[in-house]
Amino acid sequence: MNRSQAKLTAGIDWPIFGMYLALVLIGIMAIFAAEYREGDDIIRNLLGQNKNWARQALWFAVSMVLAAGIWLTDSKFFTATANLLYAFGILLLLLVLAMGTGVKGSNSWLELGGFRFQPAELTKLCTNLALAKYLSSLETDFSKLRSRLIAAAMVLFPFGIIILQNETGLALVYLAFFLVMFREGLPGILLVIAFSVVILVLSALLVDKFILLYIFSGIAALVIYFSRREIRRKRSRMVLILTIWAFCSGFVMFIVPFIFTKVLKNYHVRRIEVMLGKENDPEATYNTRQSMIAIGSGGFWGKGYLKGTQTRFDFVPEQSTDFIFCTIGEDFGFAGSFLFLAIYVALLFRIIQVAERQRSTFSRVYAYGVASIIFLHLSINISMTIGLAPVIGIPLPLVSYGGSSLMTFTMLIFIMLRLDADRQMVLR
């Protein structure tokens, strides 16, 4: 490498760059394995862009151009344009509501001159930049309730618009930004409350609501009885107990039924009920069952590359996108899947290391945002393919087929690398 090349690449975090390349190339190989049939003309498919793997290779080339452009950009550009980019992302989401194209039940795509993309993917990047900008501002005191509410609103606003587009899976990813807020000082009690709400939802789905009402009332009565001395000294304790009782009772009696009858789609409800064992619906579980069969058939060492039968003969739906992991599981088995997931874990730990060495709050918050987004995508997608979560359509980062997803994750990672290269600067 000559001196000019060394100067151009100075500061780049090579471990992250290497893991990024490894995941993208594994993704293209897995998509190829899912689509390849005996007698396919590989060169013709590549030049004619007739297959998803060929299109993914093209998106990778485009992503590399974007990455190079980001690497040559001054880091101050991202702080200066963060709020403008957030506004642009929100505008795109609103345009989808007005003129979006429907694909497989969701109305979350924009089509411009034959080019189709999903603004919800890009807006993750915009939201991450805007949140980093807000939390690094000198005027922001994140210990104050007002600042926390503003940060939450910045996340929940695009979340709500995406829900209206029937794209529940991608909307859930925006909740990853609350993990960033916990790192920046959001009280841990809110995390306890969030887990409690999840338990209430599961209880409402698994137990009769009137039985739950009796249970809550009994618990409240026991707490009041054993706390009667404290209640005499401090009447507000009684108000707190009754408020918690009223919230839990109202939540399982009214809010959960409303969400499951008026907000969620029927197929979402069926998938959740099947996952909890409340319903045996072969149609709702078909994708997951085929995915689990494919992964299980790989055994410990796998059947070998291009030798998987479940994926190559189209038993697994969406095997190039949401269920790409089952192709890896069948071809490379438990051993290959373990090594594959180890790359993700190493990438996440390295990003956290990068985040913690930043001098600038903006860079640290942004890097934690990247880690949180990748973590949530990875967790939900893998859980979905092995039957631990309902099928909600979340791609595997850098691996699943999709130009919008690949370009967004590329930009997320390379902006972080650019900020890290300038980590001695204080950015706001």
C-alpha positions as CSV (number, residue, x, y, z in Angstrom):
1,M,0.0,0.0,0.0
2,N,1.5,3.4,-1.0
3,R,1.5,6.5,1.1
4,S,-1.6,8.0,-0.5
5,Q,-3.6,4.8,-0.1
6,A,-2.5,4.5,3.5
7,K,-3.6,8.1,4.2
8,L,-7.0,7.4,2.5
9,T,-7.8,4.4,4.7
10,A,-6.2,5.8,7.9
11,G,-8.4,5.3,10.9
12,I,-10.7,2.7,9.5
13,D,-11.7,-0.1,11.9
14,W,-10.6,-3.2,9.9
15,P,-12.2,-5.8,12.1
16,I,-15.7,-4.2,11.5
17,F,-15.0,-3.8,7.8
18,G,-13.9,-7.4,7.5
19,M,-17.0,-8.7,9.4
20,Y,-19.2,-6.5,7.2
21,L,-17.7,-8.0,4.1
22,A,-17.9,-11.5,5.4
23,L,-21.6,-11.2,6.2
24,V,-22.5,-9.7,2.8
25,L,-20.6,-12.3,0.9
26,I,-22.2,-15.1,3.0
27,G,-25.6,-13.6,2.2
28,I,-25.0,-13.6,-1.5
29,M,-23.7,-17.2,-1.3
30,A,-26.8,-18.2,0.7
31,I,-29.2,-16.5,-1.7
32,F,-27.4,-18.2,-4.6
33,A,-27.8,-21.6,-2.8
34,A,-31.5,-21.0,-2.3
35,E,-32.1,-20.2,-6.0
36,Y,-29.6,-22.4,-7.9
37,R,-30.9,-25.1,-10.0
38,E,-29.0,-27.6,-12.2
39,G,-28.3,-26.2,-15.6
40,D,-28.6,-22.5,-14.6
41,D,-26.5,-20.2,-16.7
42,I,-24.7,-18.3,-14.0
43,I,-23.1,-15.7,-16.3
44,R,-26.4,-15.0,-18.1
45,N,-28.2,-14.7,-14.8
46,L,-25.6,-12.3,-13.5
47,L,-25.6,-10.0,-16.6
48,G,-29.3,-10.2,-17.0
49,Q,-30.1,-9.7,-13.3
50,N,-32.6,-12.6,-13.5
51,K,-32.0,-13.9,-10.0
52,N,-32.1,-12.4,-6.6
53,W,-28.5,-13.3,-5.9
54,A,-27.4,-11.4,-9.0
55,R,-29.5,-8.4,-8.0
56,Q,-28.0,-8.6,-4.5
57,A,-24.5,-8.6,-6.0
58,L,-25.4,-5.4,-7.8
59,W,-26.8,-3.8,-4.6
60,F,-23.6,-4.7,-3.0
61,A,-21.6,-2.9,-5.7
62,V,-23.9,0.1,-5.2
63,S,-23.5,-0.1,-1.4
64,M,-19.7,0.0,-1.9
65,V,-20.0,3.2,-3.9
66,L,-22.1,4.6,-1.1
67,A,-19.6,3.5,1.5
68,A,-16.8,5.2,-0.4
69,G,-18.8,8.4,-0.6
70,I,-19.4,8.3,3.1
71,W,-15.8,7.6,3.9
72,L,-14.7,10.7,1.9
73,T,-17.3,12.9,3.7
74,D,-16.4,15.2,6.6
75,S,-17.8,13.8,9.9
76,K,-19.3,17.3,10.7
77,F,-21.6,16.8,7.7
78,F,-23.6,14.2,9.6
79,T,-24.1,16.4,12.7
80,A,-25.0,19.4,10.6
81,T,-27.7,17.5,8.5
82,A,-29.0,15.1,11.2
83,N,-32.3,17.0,11.8
84,L,-32.8,17.7,8.1
85,L,-32.3,14.0,7.2
86,Y,-34.8,13.1,10.0
87,A,-37.4,15.5,8.5
88,F,-36.7,14.0,5.0
89,G,-37.2,10.5,6.4
90,I,-40.5,11.4,8.0
91,L,-41.6,13.0,4.7
92,L,-40.9,9.8,2.9
93,L,-42.9,7.8,5.4
94,L,-45.9,10.2,4.9
95,L,-45.5,9.9,1.2
96,V,-45.8,6.1,1.5
97,L,-49.2,6.6,3.3
98,A,-50.4,8.7,0.4
99,M,-48.9,6.9,-2.6
100,G,-47.3,3.7,-1.3
101,T,-47.2,0.4,-3.2
102,G,-48.5,-2.7,-1.5
103,V,-46.3,-5.8,-1.3
104,K,-47.3,-9.0,0.6
105,G,-49.8,-7.3,2.9
106,S,-47.8,-4.2,3.8
107,N,-48.1,-0.8,2.2
108,S,-44.6,0.4,2.9
109,W,-42.9,0.8,-0.5
110,L,-42.3,3.7,-2.8
111,E,-41.9,3.2,-6.6
112,L,-40.0,5.8,-8.6
113,G,-39.2,5.2,-12.2
114,G,-39.1,1.5,-11.9
115,F,-37.0,1.6,-8.7
116,R,-38.8,0.4,-5.6
117,F,-37.5,1.0,-2.1
118,Q,-38.7,0.9,1.5
119,P,-38.4,4.3,3.3
120,A,-38.9,2.6,6.7
121,E,-35.4,1.1,6.3
122,L,-33.8,4.4,5.4
123,T,-35.6,6.3,8.2
124,K,-33.8,4.0,10.8
125,L,-30.6,5.7,9.8
126,C,-32.2,9.2,9.9
127,T,-33.7,8.6,13.3
128,N,-30.4,7.3,14.6
129,L,-28.6,10.5,13.5
130,A,-31.3,12.8,14.9
131,L,-31.4,11.0,18.2
132,A,-27.6,11.3,18.5
133,K,-27.8,15.0,17.6
134,Y,-30.5,15.6,20.2
135,L,-28.8,13.7,23.0
136,S,-25.4,15.3,22.3
137,S,-26.8,18.9,22.3
138,L,-25.6,21.2,25.1
139,E,-29.3,22.2,25.7
140,T,-30.4,18.6,26.4
141,D,-30.4,17.5,30.0
142,F,-31.4,13.8,29.7
143,S,-32.0,13.6,33.4
144,K,-35.1,15.8,32.9
145,L,-38.5,14.3,32.0
146,R,-39.0,16.8,29.2
147,S,-35.9,15.7,27.4
148,R,-36.8,12.0,27.8
149,L,-40.2,12.6,26.4
150,I,-38.8,14.5,23.4
151,A,-36.4,11.7,22.7
152,A,-39.1,9.1,23.0
153,A,-41.4,11.1,20.6
154,M,-38.6,11.2,18.0
155,V,-38.6,7.4,18.0
156,L,-42.3,6.8,18.4
157,F,-43.4,9.2,15.6
158,P,-41.9,7.1,12.8
159,F,-42.8,4.0,14.6
160,G,-46.5,5.0,14.5
161,I,-46.4,5.9,10.8
162,I,-44.8,2.6,9.9
163,I,-47.5,0.8,12.0
164,L,-50.1,2.5,9.8
165,Q,-48.3,1.1,6.7
166,N,-49.0,-2.5,8.1
167,E,-45.2,-3.0,8.5
168,T,-45.2,-4.2,12.1
169,G,-41.9,-6.0,11.9
170,L,-39.8,-3.0,10.8
171,A,-41.8,-0.8,13.2
172,L,-40.7,-2.9,16.2
173,V,-37.0,-2.3,15.2
174,Y,-37.4,1.3,16.1
175,L,-37.9,0.3,19.8
176,A,-34.1,-0.6,19.7
177,F,-33.5,3.1,20.2
178,F,-34.8,2.8,23.8
179,L,-31.8,0.6,24.5
180,V,-29.6,3.5,23.5
181,M,-31.5,5.8,25.9
182,F,-30.9,3.3,28.7
183,R,-27.2,3.6,28.0
184,E,-27.6,7.4,28.2
185,G,-29.4,7.4,31.6
186,L,-33.0,6.4,31.1
187,P,-34.1,4.9,34.5
188,G,-34.0,1.1,34.8
189,I,-37.4,1.1,36.4
190,L,-38.8,1.8,32.9
191,L,-37.2,-1.4,31.7
192,V,-38.9,-3.3,34.6
193,I,-42.2,-1.7,33.6
194,A,-41.7,-2.7,30.0
195,F,-41.1,-6.4,31.0
196,S,-44.1,-6.2,33.3
197,V,-46.3,-5.1,30.3
198,V,-45.0,-8.0,28.3
199,I,-45.9,-10.4,31.1
200,L,-49.4,-8.8,31.3
201,V,-49.9,-9.3,27.6
202,L,-48.8,-13.0,27.8
203,S,-51.0,-13.5,30.8
204,A,-54.0,-11.9,29.1
205,L,-53.5,-14.3,26.1
206,L,-53.0,-17.5,28.2
207,V,-55.4,-17.0,31.1
208,D,-59.1,-16.0,31.2
209,K,-59.3,-12.3,31.9
210,F,-61.8,-12.7,34.7
211,I,-59.5,-15.1,36.5
212,L,-56.7,-12.6,36.1
213,L,-59.0,-9.9,37.6
214,Y,-59.6,-12.1,40.6
215,I,-55.8,-12.8,40.9
216,F,-55.0,-9.0,40.7
217,S,-57.7,-8.2,43.3
218,G,-56.4,-10.9,45.6
219,I,-52.8,-9.7,45.3
220,A,-53.9,-6.1,45.9
221,A,-55.9,-7.1,49.0
222,L,-52.9,-9.0,50.5
223,V,-50.5,-6.1,49.8
224,I,-53.0,-3.7,51.5
225,Y,-53.4,-6.1,54.5
226,F,-49.6,-6.5,55.1
227,S,-48.9,-2.8,54.5
228,R,-51.8,-1.5,56.7
229,R,-49.4,0.2,59.1
230,E,-47.5,2.0,56.4
231,I,-50.8,3.0,54.7
232,R,-52.0,4.6,58.0
233,R,-48.9,6.7,58.1
234,K,-48.8,7.5,54.4
235,R,-52.1,7.4,52.5
236,S,-50.4,7.8,49.1
237,R,-49.3,4.2,49.4
238,M,-52.9,3.1,49.2
239,V,-53.4,5.3,46.1
240,L,-50.3,3.7,44.5
241,I,-51.5,0.2,45.2
242,L,-55.0,0.9,43.8
243,T,-53.5,2.6,40.8
244,I,-51.4,-0.4,39.9
245,W,-54.4,-2.7,40.4
246,A,-56.6,-0.5,38.2
247,F,-53.9,-0.4,35.5
248,C,-53.3,-4.1,35.4
249,S,-57.0,-4.9,35.5
250,G,-57.8,-2.4,32.8
251,F,-54.9,-3.6,30.7
252,V,-56.0,-7.2,30.5
253,M,-59.7,-6.5,30.4
254,F,-59.8,-3.8,27.7
255,I,-56.4,-2.8,26.2
256,V,-55.1,-6.2,25.2
257,P,-58.5,-7.3,23.6
258,F,-58.6,-3.9,21.8
259,I,-55.1,-4.4,20.3
260,F,-55.8,-8.0,19.2
261,T,-59.1,-7.2,17.6
262,K,-58.7,-3.6,16.3
263,V,-54.9,-3.0,15.8
264,L,-53.3,-6.3,14.8
265,K,-54.1,-8.1,11.6
266,N,-55.8,-11.5,11.7
267,Y,-52.7,-13.3,10.5
268,H,-50.6,-11.6,13.2
269,V,-53.0,-12.8,15.9
270,R,-53.1,-16.3,14.5
271,R,-49.3,-16.5,14.5
272,I,-49.0,-15.3,18.0
273,E,-51.7,-17.7,19.3
274,V,-50.1,-20.6,17.5
275,M,-46.7,-19.7,19.0
276,L,-48.3,-19.7,22.4
277,G,-49.9,-23.0,21.8
278,K,-53.5,-21.7,21.8
279,E,-54.3,-22.6,18.3
280,N,-53.1,-25.3,15.8
281,D,-53.3,-23.5,12.4
282,P,-51.2,-25.3,9.7
283,E,-51.5,-22.3,7.4
284,A,-50.1,-19.9,10.0
285,T,-47.3,-22.2,11.0
286,Y,-46.3,-23.5,7.6
287,N,-43.4,-21.1,7.0
288,T,-41.9,-21.7,10.5
289,R,-42.4,-25.5,10.3
290,Q,-40.6,-25.7,6.9
291,S,-37.8,-23.5,8.2
292,M,-37.3,-25.7,11.3
293,I,-37.3,-28.8,9.2
294,A,-34.7,-27.3,6.9
295,I,-32.5,-26.3,9.8
296,G,-32.9,-29.6,11.6
297,S,-32.1,-31.6,8.5
298,G,-28.7,-30.0,8.3
299,G,-27.6,-31.9,11.4
300,F,-24.3,-31.0,13.0
301,W,-22.1,-30.6,9.9
302,G,-24.8,-29.8,7.2
303,K,-25.6,-31.4,3.9
304,G,-23.0,-29.3,2.1
305,Y,-23.1,-26.2,-0.1
306,L,-25.8,-26.4,-2.8
307,K,-26.9,-29.8,-1.5
308,G,-29.8,-28.7,0.7
309,T,-33.1,-30.2,-0.5
310,Q,-35.6,-28.2,1.6
311,T,-34.4,-24.8,0.4
312,R,-33.5,-25.7,-3.2
313,F,-36.8,-27.3,-3.9
314,D,-38.8,-24.3,-2.6
315,F,-40.3,-26.0,0.5
316,V,-39.4,-22.9,2.5
317,P,-41.2,-19.7,1.5
318,E,-39.3,-16.4,1.5
319,Q,-36.0,-18.4,1.7
320,S,-34.0,-15.5,0.1
321,T,-35.3,-12.9,2.5
322,D,-36.9,-13.5,5.9
323,F,-35.9,-17.2,6.1
324,I,-32.4,-17.0,4.6
325,F,-30.9,-18.5,7.9
326,C,-32.6,-21.8,7.2
327,T,-30.5,-22.1,4.0
328,I,-27.3,-21.7,6.0
329,G,-28.6,-24.1,8.7
330,E,-29.4,-26.8,6.1
331,D,-26.2,-26.5,4.1
332,F,-23.7,-26.0,6.9
333,G,-25.5,-27.5,9.9
334,F,-25.1,-26.6,13.6
335,A,-21.3,-26.0,13.2
336,G,-21.7,-23.6,10.3
337,S,-24.6,-21.8,11.9
338,F,-22.7,-21.4,15.2
339,L,-19.7,-19.8,13.3
340,F,-22.1,-17.6,11.3
341,L,-23.8,-16.3,14.4
342,A,-20.4,-15.9,16.1
343,I,-19.6,-13.3,13.4
344,Y,-22.6,-11.3,14.4
345,V,-21.8,-11.5,18.1
346,A,-18.2,-10.4,17.4
347,L,-19.5,-7.5,15.3
348,L,-21.8,-6.4,18.1
349,F,-19.1,-6.5,20.7
350,R,-16.7,-4.7,18.4
351,I,-19.3,-1.9,17.7
352,I,-19.8,-1.5,21.5
353,Q,-16.0,-1.2,21.9
354,V,-16.0,1.4,19.2
355,A,-18.9,3.3,20.9
356,E,-17.1,3.4,24.3
357,R,-13.9,4.9,22.9
358,Q,-15.6,7.9,21.4
359,R,-14.9,11.4,22.9
360,S,-18.1,12.7,21.4
361,T,-21.6,12.0,22.8
362,F,-22.9,12.2,19.2
363,S,-20.6,9.4,18.0
364,R,-21.2,7.2,21.0
365,V,-25.0,7.4,20.8
366,Y,-24.9,6.8,17.1
367,A,-22.7,3.7,17.5
368,Y,-24.9,2.3,20.2
369,G,-27.9,2.9,17.8
370,V,-26.2,0.8,15.1
371,A,-25.5,-2.0,17.6
372,S,-29.1,-1.9,18.9
373,I,-30.6,-2.0,15.4
374,I,-28.5,-5.0,14.4
375,F,-29.2,-6.8,17.7
376,L,-32.9,-6.5,17.4
377,H,-33.0,-7.5,13.7
378,L,-30.8,-10.5,14.5
379,S,-32.7,-11.6,17.6
380,I,-36.2,-11.4,16.0
381,N,-35.2,-12.9,12.7
382,I,-33.4,-15.9,14.2
383,S,-36.2,-16.4,16.7
384,M,-38.7,-16.3,13.9
385,T,-36.9,-19.0,11.8
386,I,-36.7,-21.4,14.8
387,G,-40.3,-20.9,16.0
388,L,-39.6,-18.7,19.1
389,A,-41.3,-15.7,17.7
390,P,-44.2,-15.1,15.3
391,V,-43.4,-14.4,11.6
392,I,-43.4,-10.6,11.2
393,G,-41.1,-10.1,8.3
394,I,-37.7,-8.8,9.6
395,P,-34.6,-9.3,7.4
396,L,-31.3,-10.7,8.6
397,P,-28.9,-7.7,8.5
398,L,-26.5,-7.7,5.5
399,V,-27.5,-11.3,4.6
400,S,-31.2,-11.3,3.5
401,Y,-32.0,-10.3,0.0
402,G,-33.1,-6.7,-0.4
403,G,-31.5,-3.5,-1.8
404,S,-33.1,-1.1,0.7
405,S,-32.0,-3.2,3.7
406,L,-28.4,-3.8,2.4
407,M,-27.8,-0.1,1.6
408,T,-29.3,1.1,4.9
409,F,-27.1,-1.2,7.0
410,T,-24.1,-0.3,4.8
411,M,-24.7,3.4,5.4
412,L,-25.3,2.8,9.2
413,I,-22.0,1.0,9.6
414,F,-19.9,3.2,7.4
415,I,-21.1,6.4,9.0
416,M,-20.1,4.9,12.3
417,L,-16.7,4.0,10.8
418,R,-16.3,7.6,9.6
419,L,-17.2,9.0,13.0
420,D,-14.8,6.6,14.7
421,A,-11.9,7.6,12.4
422,D,-12.5,11.2,13.7
423,R,-13.1,10.2,17.3
424,Q,-10.6,12.8,18.6
425,M,-13.0,15.5,17.4
426,V,-15.9,16.6,19.6
427,L,-19.0,16.5,17.4
428,R,-22.4,18.0,18.3
